[in-house]
Amino acid sequence: MSFATDLDKAVLNIKGFTEKQVRGTLFGLSSRIIKESPVDTGRFRGNWQASIGSPAPSTTSRLDSTGAGSINDVAVTVQGLKLGQTFYLANNLPYARRLEYGYSKQAPSGFLRINLQRVQLEINKARQ
C-alpha cells in the first residue's frame, strides 16, 4: 500500500468515527428531549419530528404517550445523517413554546433548553 492509500483510509476512519459520534449525540439529545416532554394525551410527544435538511413543516395526529414512536423515528433519521447535513427536531404544535417555558408542572424548567445545556456540558467535558 502507498502512503496516499493509507492516508485515505485514515481519513475515512476518522469520518466514520465522527459521523458515529454525531449520530449518537443527536440521538441521545433527541431522546432526552422527547422523554422529558410533558405528557397528557401523548399528542405533544407524538409530534416530535426528526428530519434532515429542513424542519418538518406541519403537525401529526400521532398519540405517543411514552415517546417510543418519536424516538424510533429519530433513530431512523439519524442513521441517514451524513457529515455536513443539518439535523432538525421539531414540534410544531402551537403550545410547544408555552410548555418549554414552564406552562406544565411536569416540566417547569422546560425540556429543550435544559437538555441542550446538558449536551453542551458533555461536549465541553469531552474536549478537555
Protein Blocks (a to p, Z undefined) as FASTA:
>chain_A
ZZklmmmmmmmmmmmmmmmmmmmmmmmmmmmmmmmpccfklmmmmmpccdehiacfbdcf
bdcfkommmmmmmmmmmmmpcghiacddddfbfklmmmmnopamklmnojmlmmmmmmmm
mmmmmmZZ
